[in-house]
Amino acid sequence: MQNIILKVEGMSCSHCENRVKKAVGSLTGVGSVKVSLADKTVAVELDPSLIAETKIRETIEHEGYDVIS
C-alpha cells in the first residue's frame, strides 16, 4: 500500500468532505480516505498495482474540486 496526500481547493463543508470520501473510497484499489477541511487535504491509502494517483485526482476533479498538488 502507498499513501498520498493531495492538496484540494473548493471543499468548504461536511457535504464536500463526504462527497470526496464516497467518490474516492468507491474506487478499486483504495484502502482508506481521510479528508481535512482545515488543511484542505485528502489523504489516500492505495494499492498502486490496482489504481494510479492520476485516477484519484481525476475523480476528485470530476466531483467539482481542484487538485492543486
Buried (B, 14 or more C-beta within 10 A) or exposed (E): EEEEEBEBEBBEEEEBBEBBBEBBEEBEBBEEBEBEEEEBBBBBBBEEEEBEBEBBBEBBEEBEBEBEE
